Amino acid sequence: MTTPRPARRPQARKYVNAASAELLARCFPGMIPALVIEEALREKAVREGRLPATRRTT
């Protein structure tokens, strides 16, 4: 009999600290963390002039 492998953890968790996890849980319950982070990064890049503002249709 072989021992079962431990469940795989998503790689993105290593980039989410305790404060970020609390914000995600409190302000964006039920949302996919990767999408929340992507939207925040996109907005920050536009604010800083690193990405031209584009309209998203989704």
N, CA, C and O atoms as a GROMACS GRO file, in nm:
protein
  232
    1MET      N    1   0.084  -0.119   0.000
    1MET     CA    2   0.000   0.000   0.000
    1MET      C    3   0.088   0.125   0.000
    1MET      O    4   0.186   0.133   0.075
    2THR      N    5   0.055   0.219  -0.083
    2THR     CA    6   0.133   0.343  -0.091
    2THR      C    7   0.067   0.450  -0.005
    2THR      O    8  -0.053   0.446   0.019
    3THR      N    9   0.146   0.543   0.039
    3THR     CA   10   0.091   0.653   0.119
    3THR      C   11   0.033   0.757   0.025
    3THR      O   12   0.091   0.784  -0.080
    4PRO      N   13  -0.081   0.816   0.060
    4PRO     CA   14  -0.142   0.916  -0.028
    4PRO      C   15  -0.059   1.043  -0.032
    4PRO      O   16   0.004   1.081   0.067
    5ARG      N   17  -0.059   1.106  -0.147
    5ARG     CA   18   0.013   1.233  -0.162
    5ARG      C   19  -0.065   1.344  -0.094
    5ARG      O   20  -0.188   1.341  -0.091
    6PRO      N   21   0.005   1.442  -0.040
    6PRO     CA   22  -0.067   1.557   0.016
    6PRO      C   23  -0.132   1.637  -0.097
    6PRO      O   24  -0.085   1.638  -0.210
    7ALA      N   25  -0.241   1.704  -0.063
    7ALA     CA   26  -0.312   1.784  -0.163
    7ALA      C   27  -0.223   1.898  -0.212
    7ALA      O   28  -0.149   1.958  -0.134
    8ARG      N   29  -0.231   1.925  -0.340
    8ARG     CA   30  -0.152   2.034  -0.398
    8ARG      C   31  -0.213   2.168  -0.358
    8ARG      O   32  -0.335   2.184  -0.357
    9ARG      N   33  -0.127   2.261  -0.325
    9ARG     CA   34  -0.172   2.396  -0.293
    9ARG      C   35  -0.151   2.486  -0.413
    9ARG      O   36  -0.050   2.473  -0.482
   10PRO      N   37  -0.244   2.575  -0.441
   10PRO     CA   38  -0.224   2.668  -0.552
   10PRO      C   39  -0.098   2.752  -0.532
   10PRO      O   40  -0.068   2.794  -0.420
   11GLN      N   41  -0.025   2.776  -0.638
   11GLN     CA   42   0.099   2.852  -0.630
   11GLN      C   43   0.076   2.997  -0.590
   11GLN      O   44   0.164   3.059  -0.528
   12ALA      N   45  -0.040   3.054  -0.624
   12ALA     CA   46  -0.066   3.195  -0.594
   12ALA      C   47  -0.067   3.223  -0.445
   12ALA      O   48  -0.043   3.337  -0.404
   13ARG      N   49  -0.093   3.124  -0.362
   13ARG     CA   50  -0.100   3.149  -0.217
   13ARG      C   51   0.030   3.204  -0.161
   13ARG      O   52   0.027   3.277  -0.062
   14LYS      N   53   0.142   3.172  -0.221
   14LYS     CA   54   0.267   3.222  -0.165
   14LYS      C   55   0.281   3.373  -0.185
   14LYS      O   56   0.367   3.435  -0.123
   15TYR      N   57   0.199   3.432  -0.270
   15TYR     CA   58   0.203   3.576  -0.293
   15TYR      C   59   0.098   3.651  -0.211
   15TYR      O   60   0.095   3.774  -0.213
   16VAL      N   61   0.011   3.580  -0.141
   16VAL     CA   62  -0.095   3.642  -0.062
   16VAL      C   63  -0.058   3.628   0.084
   16VAL      O   64  -0.058   3.518   0.139
   17ASN      N   65  -0.028   3.741   0.148
   17ASN     CA   66   0.007   3.736   0.290
   17ASN      C   67  -0.121   3.741   0.375
   17ASN      O   68  -0.231   3.746   0.320
   18ALA      N   69  -0.106   3.741   0.505
   18ALA     CA   70  -0.221   3.737   0.595
   18ALA      C   71  -0.311   3.859   0.578
   18ALA      O   72  -0.433   3.847   0.578
   19ALA      N   73  -0.251   3.977   0.563
   19ALA     CA   74  -0.330   4.100   0.547
   19ALA      C   75  -0.408   4.097   0.416
   19ALA      O   76  -0.524   4.138   0.412
   20SER      N   77  -0.345   4.049   0.308
   20SER     CA   78  -0.413   4.039   0.179
   20SER      C   79  -0.527   3.939   0.185
   20SER      O   80  -0.634   3.963   0.131
   21ALA      N   81  -0.503   3.826   0.251
   21ALA     CA   82  -0.606   3.724   0.263
   21ALA      C   83  -0.727   3.777   0.340
   21ALA      O   84  -0.841   3.747   0.306
   22GLU      N   85  -0.701   3.857   0.443
   22GLU     CA   86  -0.811   3.916   0.520
   22GLU      C   87  -0.891   4.015   0.436
   22GLU      O   88  -1.014   4.016   0.440
   23LEU      N   89  -0.820   4.099   0.358
   23LEU     CA   90  -0.889   4.194   0.270
   23LEU      C   91  -0.973   4.120   0.166
   23LEU      O   92  -1.087   4.159   0.140
   24LEU      N   93  -0.918   4.016   0.108
   24LEU     CA   94  -0.992   3.938   0.009
   24LEU      C   95  -1.118   3.880   0.071
   24LEU      O   96  -1.225   3.886   0.011
   25ALA      N   97  -1.106   3.823   0.191
   25ALA     CA   98  -1.220   3.760   0.257
   25ALA      C   99  -1.325   3.862   0.298
   25ALA      O  100  -1.445   3.836   0.287
   26ARG      N  101  -1.281   3.978   0.345
   26ARG     CA  102  -1.375   4.078   0.396
   26ARG      C  103  -1.440   4.161   0.285
   26ARG      O  104  -1.560   4.185   0.287
   27CYS      N  105  -1.360   4.203   0.187
   27CYS     CA  106  -1.410   4.295   0.085
   27CYS      C  107  -1.456   4.228  -0.044
   27CYS      O  108  -1.537   4.284  -0.117
   28PHE      N  109  -1.404   4.108  -0.071
   28PHE     CA  110  -1.437   4.041  -0.196
   28PHE      C  111  -1.474   3.894  -0.170
   28PHE      O  112  -1.416   3.804  -0.230
   29PRO      N  113  -1.572   3.870  -0.081
   29PRO     CA  114  -1.606   3.731  -0.050
   29PRO      C  115  -1.662   3.658  -0.172
   29PRO      O  116  -1.743   3.712  -0.246
   30GLY      N  117  -1.617   3.536  -0.190
   30GLY     CA  118  -1.667   3.454  -0.300
   30GLY      C  119  -1.601   3.480  -0.434
   30GLY      O  120  -1.625   3.406  -0.529
   31MET      N  121  -1.519   3.584  -0.443
   31MET     CA  122  -1.454   3.612  -0.570
   31MET      C  123  -1.323   3.535  -0.580
   31MET      O  124  -1.263   3.501  -0.478
   32ILE      N  125  -1.281   3.507  -0.700
   32ILE     CA  126  -1.157   3.434  -0.723
   32ILE      C  127  -1.041   3.530  -0.697
   32ILE      O  128  -1.030   3.634  -0.762
   33PRO      N  129  -0.953   3.496  -0.601
   33PRO     CA  130  -0.844   3.588  -0.565
   33PRO      C  131  -0.758   3.630  -0.684
   33PRO      O  132  -0.717   3.746  -0.691
   34ALA      N  133  -0.730   3.540  -0.777
   34ALA     CA  134  -0.645   3.577  -0.891
   34ALA      C  135  -0.710   3.687  -0.974
   34ALA      O  136  -0.638   3.773  -1.026
   35LEU      N  137  -0.841   3.686  -0.988
   35LEU     CA  138  -0.909   3.791  -1.066
   35LEU      C  139  -0.908   3.924  -0.993
   35LEU      O  140  -0.892   4.029  -1.055
   36VAL      N  141  -0.925   3.920  -0.862
   36VAL     CA  142  -0.920   4.043  -0.783
   36VAL      C  143  -0.781   4.105  -0.792
   36VAL      O  144  -0.767   4.226  -0.810
   37ILE      N  145  -0.678   4.022  -0.780
   37ILE     CA  146  -0.540   4.069  -0.787
   37ILE      C  147  -0.509   4.123  -0.926
   37ILE      O  148  -0.444   4.226  -0.940
   38GLU      N  149  -0.555   4.054  -1.031
   38GLU     CA  150  -0.532   4.100  -1.168
   38GLU      C  151  -0.594   4.237  -1.191
   38GLU      O  152  -0.531   4.326  -1.249
   39GLU      N  153  -0.717   4.255  -1.145
   39GLU     CA  154  -0.784   4.384  -1.164
   39GLU      C  155  -0.711   4.495  -1.088
   39GLU      O  156  -0.694   4.605  -1.140
   40ALA      N  157  -0.667   4.467  -0.966
   40ALA     CA  158  -0.596   4.567  -0.887
   40ALA      C  159  -0.462   4.603  -0.953
   40ALA      O  160  -0.425   4.721  -0.957
   41LEU      N  161  -0.391   4.505  -1.005
   41LEU     CA  162  -0.264   4.532  -1.073
   41LEU      C  163  -0.286   4.613  -1.199
   41LEU      O  164  -0.208   4.704  -1.229
   42ARG      N  165  -0.391   4.580  -1.275
   42ARG     CA  166  -0.421   4.655  -1.397
   42ARG      C  167  -0.452   4.801  -1.364
   42ARG      O  168  -0.400   4.892  -1.430
   43GLU      N  169  -0.536   4.824  -1.263
   43GLU     CA  170  -0.570   4.961  -1.224
   43GLU      C  171  -0.446   5.038  -1.176
   43GLU      O  172  -0.430   5.155  -1.209
   44LYS      N  173  -0.360   4.973  -1.101
   44LYS     CA  174  -0.237   5.037  -1.054
   44LYS      C  175  -0.146   5.072  -1.172
   44LYS      O  176  -0.088   5.181  -1.176
   45ALA      N  177  -0.132   4.981  -1.268
   45ALA     CA  178  -0.047   5.006  -1.385
   45ALA      C  179  -0.100   5.124  -1.467
   45ALA      O  180  -0.021   5.205  -1.517
   46VAL      N  181  -0.231   5.134  -1.482
   46VAL     CA  182  -0.290   5.246  -1.556
   46VAL      C  183  -0.265   5.376  -1.480
   46VAL      O  184  -0.226   5.477  -1.540
   47ARG      N  185  -0.288   5.375  -1.348
   47ARG     CA  186  -0.264   5.496  -1.266
   47ARG      C  187  -0.121   5.544  -1.276
   47ARG      O  188  -0.096   5.665  -1.281
   48GLU      N  189  -0.027   5.450  -1.280
   48GLU     CA  190   0.115   5.487  -1.284
   48GLU      C  191   0.166   5.512  -1.426
   48GLU      O  192   0.283   5.544  -1.444
   49GLY      N  193   0.079   5.500  -1.525
   49GLY     CA  194   0.118   5.527  -1.662
   49GLY      C  195   0.199   5.416  -1.727
   49GLY      O  196   0.262   5.437  -1.830
   50ARG      N  197   0.198   5.298  -1.668
   50ARG     CA  198   0.273   5.185  -1.724
   50ARG      C  199   0.192   5.108  -1.827
   50ARG      O  200   0.248   5.030  -1.904
   51LEU      N  201   0.061   5.131  -1.831
   51LEU     CA  202  -0.028   5.061  -1.922
   51LEU      C  203  -0.132   5.160  -1.971
   51LEU      O  204  -0.195   5.229  -1.890
   52PRO      N  205  -0.151   5.170  -2.102
   52PRO     CA  206  -0.254   5.262  -2.150
   52PRO      C  207  -0.392   5.213  -2.107
   52PRO      O  208  -0.418   5.093  -2.105
   53ALA      N  209  -0.478   5.307  -2.074
   53ALA     CA  210  -0.613   5.272  -2.032
   53ALA      C  211  -0.691   5.212  -2.148
   53ALA      O  212  -0.699   5.272  -2.256
   54THR      N  213  -0.746   5.096  -2.127
   54THR     CA  214  -0.830   5.031  -2.228
   54THR      C  215  -0.961   4.990  -2.163
   54THR      O  216  -0.966   4.969  -2.042
   55ARG      N  217  -1.064   4.978  -2.242
   55ARG     CA  218  -1.194   4.937  -2.190
   55ARG      C  219  -1.205   4.786  -2.200
   55ARG      O  220  -1.175   4.728  -2.304
   56ARG      N  221  -1.248   4.724  -2.093
   56ARG     CA  222  -1.270   4.580  -2.093
   56ARG      C  223  -1.418   4.556  -2.111
   56ARG      O  224  -1.500   4.628  -2.057
   57THR      N  225  -1.452   4.453  -2.188
   57THR     CA  226  -1.592   4.426  -2.215
   57THR      C  227  -1.647   4.312  -2.130
   57THR      O  228  -1.762   4.274  -2.147
   58THR      N  229  -1.568   4.258  -2.041
   58THR     CA  230  -1.616   4.148  -1.957
   58THR      C  231  -1.658   4.194  -1.822
   58THR      O  232  -1.701   4.113  -1.740
   0.00000   0.00000   0.00000
